């Protein structure tokens, strides 16, 4: 059994106190190393850029798009393109097109007024009328953007499309007035062959390395187009105003009876004046 050695200077290997101290020092040293490693890992995670869905894609060009402004539960909120980028994971063509289509639709249907968030309904189009809810699926950027803007799926109606530009059709509806705004992407906005390559890269997953690289280049061009071109260059759209209500047969008969009664009253009044 080790005992405290007289005249111990605290660094011997034979006494009890020094053995305890040395054990404590080793434990403190291990804890310090673990804390430092944990700090380095956390710092690396914070500094590491979010991986884009399109690996190796170039940075987008400079652009300026105003936020979408809505009233939500009595509060005015702003939805920016950066908000949706953070929610979805990147700034893909689908995210940008939905943002701009919704922005134009709100302007056309509400004018200078700020819409209630729950007064907006959107009809979108996806292949087989199926929402791409799984990460990495084709057109998920469009779906995520609709959900983020509406903050629900109750006001999102999904219909079928043939593929390609046909799946970029969107209808914005003002629920309180039943007015509709239809908008779709022009054919010449996406690069030639983009959707064929997208099918091979994202759906059938049988693209060669060269085709994957070509798809990335076309993806960048598509994204840059929808970020920087004017609304007129990007979209075709029309607004359907609420049709004026037509009189029903019942209303017409009722109106006719009122007119007859007024005529009879007028005749009675005229007859009385003549008899005076």
C-alpha positions in Angstrom: 0.0 0.0 0.0 1.3 3.4 -1.0 1.7 6.1 1.7 2.5 9.8 1.6 6.3 10.1 1.4 7.8 12.8 3.4 9.4 15.7 1.4 7.2 14.7 -1.6 7.3 17.4 -4.2 4.1 16.2 -5.9 5.5 14.3 -8.8 6.8 11.0 -7.4 5.3 7.7 -8.5 5.4 5.9 -5.2 3.1 7.8 -2.8 -0.7 7.7 -2.6 -1.4 11.4 -3.1 0.8 11.7 -6.2 -0.9 8.7 -7.8 -4.4 10.2 -7.2 -3.3 13.6 -8.6 -1.8 12.0 -11.6 -5.0 10.0 -12.3 -7.1 13.2 -12.0 -4.8 15.0 -14.4 -5.2 12.3 -16.9 -9.0 12.4 -16.7 -9.0 16.2 -17.0 -6.7 15.9 -20.0 -9.0 13.5 -21.8 -12.1 15.7 -21.1 -10.3 18.7 -22.5 -9.4 16.8 -25.7 -13.0 15.6 -26.1 -14.4 19.2 -25.6 -12.0 20.6 -28.1 -12.9 17.9 -30.7 -16.6 18.5 -30.2 -16.1 22.2 -30.6 -14.2 21.6 -33.9 -16.9 19.4 -35.2 -19.7 21.9 -34.4 -17.7 24.7 -35.9 -17.1 22.7 -39.1 -20.9 22.0 -39.3 -21.7 25.6 -39.0 -19.1 26.7 -41.6 -19.9 24.0 -44.1 -22.0 25.2 -46.9 -25.4 23.6 -47.5 -25.1 21.1 -50.3 -27.0 22.0 -53.3 -29.3 19.4 -54.9 -27.3 20.1 -58.1 -23.8 19.2 -56.9 -21.1 21.3 -58.4 -23.5 24.0 -59.8 -22.1 27.5 -60.2 -23.3 30.4 -58.1 -26.4 32.1 -59.4 -26.1 35.5 -61.0 -27.1 38.7 -59.2 -30.9 39.2 -59.2 -33.5 41.4 -57.5 -36.9 40.0 -56.8 -39.2 41.6 -54.3 -40.8 39.6 -51.5 -44.3 38.2 -51.5 -46.3 40.1 -48.8 -49.3 38.4 -47.2 -51.5 38.9 -44.1 -51.3 35.8 -41.9 -53.5 35.7 -38.7 -53.7 39.5 -38.8 -50.0 40.0 -39.2 -48.2 41.2 -42.3 -45.4 38.8 -43.3 -42.8 38.9 -46.1 -41.8 35.7 -47.9 -38.5 36.1 -49.7 -36.8 33.8 -52.3 -34.0 33.2 -49.8 -36.6 31.9 -47.3 -37.8 29.3 -49.7 -34.2 28.5 -50.8 -33.4 27.7 -47.1 -36.5 25.7 -46.7 -36.0 23.6 -49.9 -32.3 23.4 -50.0 -31.3 25.2 -53.1 -32.3 27.8 -55.7 -33.5 25.5 -58.4 -35.6 26.6 -61.5 -38.7 25.1 -59.9 -38.4 27.2 -56.8 -37.9 30.4 -58.8 -40.7 29.8 -61.3 -43.3 29.2 -58.6 -42.2 32.2 -56.6 -42.5 34.5 -59.6 -45.7 32.9 -60.9 -47.4 33.4 -57.5 -46.0 37.0 -57.2 -47.5 37.9 -60.6 -50.8 36.2 -59.8 -51.2 38.1 -56.5 -50.5 41.4 -58.4 -53.1 40.6 -61.0 -55.9 39.4 -58.7 -55.4 41.7 -55.7 -53.9 44.7 -57.3 -52.4 47.0 -54.6 -54.1 45.1 -51.8 -52.3 42.6 -49.6 -54.0 39.2 -49.7 -55.0 37.1 -46.7 -52.8 34.0 -46.9 -55.9 31.7 -46.5 -57.6 33.5 -49.4 -55.1 32.1 -51.9 -55.7 28.7 -53.6 -53.2 27.3 -56.1 -53.7 24.6 -58.7 -50.5 23.0 -59.8 -49.5 20.2 -62.1 -47.3 17.2 -61.5 -46.9 13.9 -63.4 -49.7 11.4 -62.6 -51.1 14.1 -60.2 -48.7 13.0 -57.5 -47.0 15.4 -55.2 -43.2 14.9 -55.2 -42.8 14.8 -51.4 -39.7 12.7 -51.4 -36.3 14.5 -51.3 -34.5 14.5 -54.6 -37.7 13.8 -56.7 -38.2 15.7 -59.9 -40.1 19.0 -59.4 -39.9 18.8 -55.6 -38.7 22.5 -55.7 -42.0 23.6 -57.1 -44.0 21.6 -54.6 -42.0 22.8 -51.6 -42.4 26.4 -52.8 -46.2 26.1 -53.0 -46.4 24.6 -49.5 -44.1 27.3 -48.0 -46.1 30.1 -49.5 -49.5 28.7 -48.6 -48.3 27.3 -45.2 -50.6 24.3 -45.8 -51.7 21.7 -48.4 -55.4 22.3 -48.0 -55.3 25.2 -50.5 -53.1 23.3 -53.0 -54.8 21.3 -55.7 -52.7 18.9 -57.7 -53.6 17.9 -61.3 -51.9 15.7 -63.9 -49.6 17.0 -66.6 -47.9 15.6 -69.7 -44.4 16.5 -68.6 -41.9 19.2 -69.6 -43.2 22.8 -69.7 -46.8 21.4 -69.3 -45.9 20.7 -65.6 -45.1 24.4 -65.1 -48.8 25.4 -65.5 -50.1 27.2 -62.4 -53.5 28.7 -61.5 -53.8 31.2 -58.7 -57.3 31.6 -57.3 -58.7 34.4 -55.2 -61.1 32.3 -53.1 -63.2 35.3 -51.9 -64.2 36.3 -55.4 -63.6 33.1 -57.4 -61.3 34.9 -59.8 -58.6 32.8 -61.5 -55.2 33.7 -62.9 -53.6 31.1 -65.2 -49.9 31.3 -65.9 -47.4 29.0 -67.6 -43.7 29.0 -68.7 -42.9 29.8 -72.3 -41.4 26.9 -74.3 -38.1 28.8 -75.0 -37.1 29.5 -71.4 -35.7 26.0 -70.7 -32.7 24.9 -72.8 -33.3 22.4 -75.6 -33.2 18.8 -74.3 -33.4 19.8 -70.6 -36.4 17.8 -69.7 -35.2 14.7 -71.5 -31.9 14.8 -69.6 -33.8 15.5 -66.3 -35.7 12.3 -66.8 -32.6 10.3 -67.3 -30.8 11.9 -64.4 -33.6 12.1 -61.8 -36.2 9.5 -62.8 -34.8 6.6 -64.7 -31.3 7.3 -63.3 -29.5 5.8 -66.3 -27.7 8.9 -67.4 -24.0 8.6 -68.4 -21.4 10.9 -66.8 -21.3 13.1 -69.9 -25.1 13.4 -69.7 -25.0 14.3 -66.0 -22.5 17.0 -66.8 -24.6 18.3 -69.7 -27.7 18.3 -67.5 -25.8 20.4 -64.8 -24.9 23.0 -67.5 -28.5 23.2 -68.8 -29.8 23.3 -65.2 -27.6 26.4 -64.5 -28.8 28.1 -67.7 -32.4 27.4 -66.9 -32.0 28.7 -63.3 -30.2 31.9 -64.6 -33.0 32.5 -67.1 -35.8 32.4 -64.6 -33.9 34.5 -62.2 -32.9 37.4 -64.5 -35.4 37.5 -67.4 -38.5 39.7 -67.4 -42.0 38.4 -66.7 -42.9 39.0 -70.3 -40.0 36.9 -71.5 -40.7 34.0 -69.1 -44.5 33.5 -68.9 -47.8 33.5 -70.8 -50.8 34.3 -68.6 -54.5 35.3 -68.6 -56.9 36.4 -65.9 -60.5 35.1 -65.6 -62.7 37.6 -64.0 -65.7 36.5 -62.1 -68.7 36.4 -64.5 -71.6 38.7 -63.6 -74.5 36.9 -62.2 -77.4 36.3 -64.6 -81.0 36.5 -63.6 -82.7 33.2 -63.1 -86.1 32.4 -64.5 -87.6 32.9 -61.1 -86.0 36.3 -60.8 -87.3 37.3 -64.3 -90.9 36.3 -63.4 -90.7 38.1 -60.1 -89.4 41.2 -61.8 -92.1 41.0 -64.4 -94.8 40.8 -61.7 -93.4 43.9 -60.0 -93.4 45.8 -63.2 -97.1 44.8 -63.9 -98.1 45.9 -60.4 -96.4 49.3 -60.8 -98.2 49.8 -64.1 -101.6 49.0 -62.6 -100.9 51.4 -59.7 -100.0 54.1 -62.2 -103.2 53.5 -64.2 -105.3 53.7 -61.0 -103.6 57.0 -60.1 -104.1 58.4 -63.6 -107.8 57.4 -63.6 -108.4 59.2 -60.3 -106.9 62.4 -61.6 -109.1 62.3 -64.6 -112.2 61.9 -62.5 -111.4 64.9 -60.4 
